[in-house]
Amino acid sequence: MSESEILEEIKQAESDANAMVEQAHTDRKQAVVAAKDEARKIISAAEERANDHAAHLLGTAREQISEERQKIILQGRSDANKLLETASGKIDDAVDFLLVEFEKVVHAKTEADE
């Protein structure tokens, strides 16, 4: 093999090596782009699942609050009705008491005027 042939083979080997390095860089860039794209998809899917879960929890909490509110309203109405019944039952007693006290005052006034 002649010296020029050896130099030509060396140049070809260097050229092939450079091409392989360039291809490796290109492959690496493509792999990084693909990995970033896959990561974005994974993050997007995770965010969507998290939002769905949060919406579900919020809906459940709203239902519980609504049920509790309804229970409180019903209990309040029941308590108000009991108070009304109790107060209604005491009206007659209060009127009788006031009449007796009024009569005492009237009699006392009448006796004082005599």
Secondary structure, 3 states (H helix, E strand, C coil): CCHHHHHHHHHHHHHHHHHHHHHHHHHHHHHHHHHHHHHHHHHHHHHHHHHHHHHHHHHHHHHHHHHHHHHHHHHHHHHHHHHHHHHHHHHHHHHHHHHHHHHHHHHHHHHHHC
